[in-house]
Amino acid sequence: MRSMNKKYVHGYDPRENIRLQDQASTLVELLHSDTSYPAGSQVLEAGCGTGAQTITLARNSPDAHITSIDISESSVAVAKKRIEGAGFTNVSFQQGDIFNLPFEPVTFDHIFVCFVLEHLAQPLEALNSLKNLLKVGGTITVIEGDHGSTYFYPDNDAAHRAIQCQIELQKRTGGNANIGRELYPLLSAADFSSINVSPRMVYVDASKPQLVEGFTKNTFTAMIEGLRESSIEAGLIDEKTFDEGIKGLYRTTGPDGVFCYTFFKATAIKQ
Ligand SMILES: C[S@@+](CC[C@H](N)C(=O)[O-])C[C@H]1O[C@@H](n2cnc3c(N)ncnc32)[C@H](O)[C@@H]1O
């Protein structure tokens, strides 16, 4: 498969599905508050996964028609069930590859892509493919994280090393866990105009218990912890250091702990 990495770094198991839901529900306000599409507009959500963002898109743009696609047939099936189960009727689902989607050029008014480019070996080609599907004057919204933006208190070397394993594993599958900082150059290279990148920082301390649970523990630390076996198997780290690192990440959720991470949200127009 040209477009998909050799192995999607997070995999498709149910625990990852729950993690994506936790991530999405914790970050709804931060990432979605300024995205809503007008009545009657055709919106493509590329790489919808199990529908963690789709549900917010559908809720915030009730009169737009959203087409959500993903390369994983089973993820699309879960997403469809979730959205239909929640009573939304403004989304249609389809299995498809961003690099080879079965839509006519200039079909969509808006495109939304969240946490997908980081997994692709050719993010620029992906943006170019998506641009072909966009009408002139249409918008693209891209949201990505950047693991280089992670810092915390108390600081912990082993935790940084465990995070570095994820960055390295993702790199080995052709992805880029530090892609957030590249959204502006990528959208420029794809010749989009009016590019606006807005950093969205998640700052977590004990005064924000929902973020301690939903973000530091269940989103970020769960993601790193999920790569324990593959990191050790790949010889990137030994068991002791990895486990110390995870302990260090949990330690940041203590009464005096602090955890910071920055997402990048870009919008741009096809000229
Ligand atoms: C981290 S998940 C993000 C899912 C969802 N956007 C979210 O924020 O929860 C990345 C998704 O991109 C999908 N994906 C990877 N390569 C793709 C491709 N070439 N075409 C379509 N989807 C792709 C994966 O199957 C996976 O569901």
The ligand as a Tripos MOL2 file, in Angstrom:
@<TRIPOS>MOLECULE
LIG
   27    29     1     0     0
SMALL
NO_CHARGES

@<TRIPOS>ATOM
      1 C1         -4.8370    8.5320   14.8680 C.3       1 LIG1
      2 S1         -6.1370    7.9950   13.8460 S.3       1 LIG1
      3 C2         -7.1370    9.4490   13.8730 C.3       1 LIG1
      4 C3         -8.5800    9.1780   13.6700 C.3       1 LIG1
      5 C4         -9.5030   10.3630   13.8660 C.3       1 LIG1
      6 N1         -9.2630   11.4100   12.8930 N.3       1 LIG1
      7 C5         -9.3830   10.9310   15.2780 C.2       1 LIG1
      8 O1         -8.8990   12.0590   15.4360 O.co2     1 LIG1
      9 O2         -9.7570   10.2170   16.2190 O.co2     1 LIG1
     10 C6         -5.4640    8.0130   12.1840 C.3       1 LIG1
     11 C7         -6.4110    7.4230   11.1610 C.3       1 LIG1
     12 O3         -5.8950    7.6580    9.8450 O.3       1 LIG1
     13 C8         -6.2500    6.5450    9.0480 C.3       1 LIG1
     14 N2         -5.4250    6.5170    7.8140 N.ar      1 LIG1
     15 C9         -4.0960    6.2850    7.7210 C.ar      1 LIG1
     16 N3         -3.7170    6.3390    6.4260 N.ar      1 LIG1
     17 C10        -4.8200    6.6290    5.6940 C.ar      1 LIG1
     18 C11        -5.0700    6.7900    4.3000 C.ar      1 LIG1
     19 N4         -4.0910    6.6910    3.4100 N.pl3     1 LIG1
     20 N5         -6.3290    7.0710    3.8840 N.ar      1 LIG1
     21 C12        -7.3270    7.1680    4.7980 C.ar      1 LIG1
     22 N6         -7.1470    7.0110    6.1320 N.ar      1 LIG1
     23 C13        -5.9140    6.7410    6.5750 C.ar      1 LIG1
     24 C14        -6.0150    5.3630    9.9740 C.3       1 LIG1
     25 O4         -6.6970    4.2010    9.5160 O.3       1 LIG1
     26 C15        -6.5520    5.9010   11.2870 C.3       1 LIG1
     27 O5         -7.9200    5.5940   11.4610 O.3       1 LIG1
@<TRIPOS>BOND
     1     1     2 1
     2     2     3 1
     3     2    10 1
     4     3     4 1
     5     4     5 1
     6     5     6 1
     7     5     7 1
     8     7     8 2
     9     7     9 1
    10    10    11 1
    11    11    12 1
    12    11    26 1
    13    12    13 1
    14    13    14 1
    15    13    24 1
    16    14    15 ar
    17    14    23 ar
    18    15    16 ar
    19    16    17 ar
    20    17    18 ar
    21    17    23 ar
    22    18    19 1
    23    18    20 ar
    24    20    21 ar
    25    21    22 ar
    26    22    23 ar
    27    24    25 1
    28    24    26 1
    29    26    27 1
@<TRIPOS>SUBSTRUCTURE
     1 LIG1         1 GROUP 0 **** ****
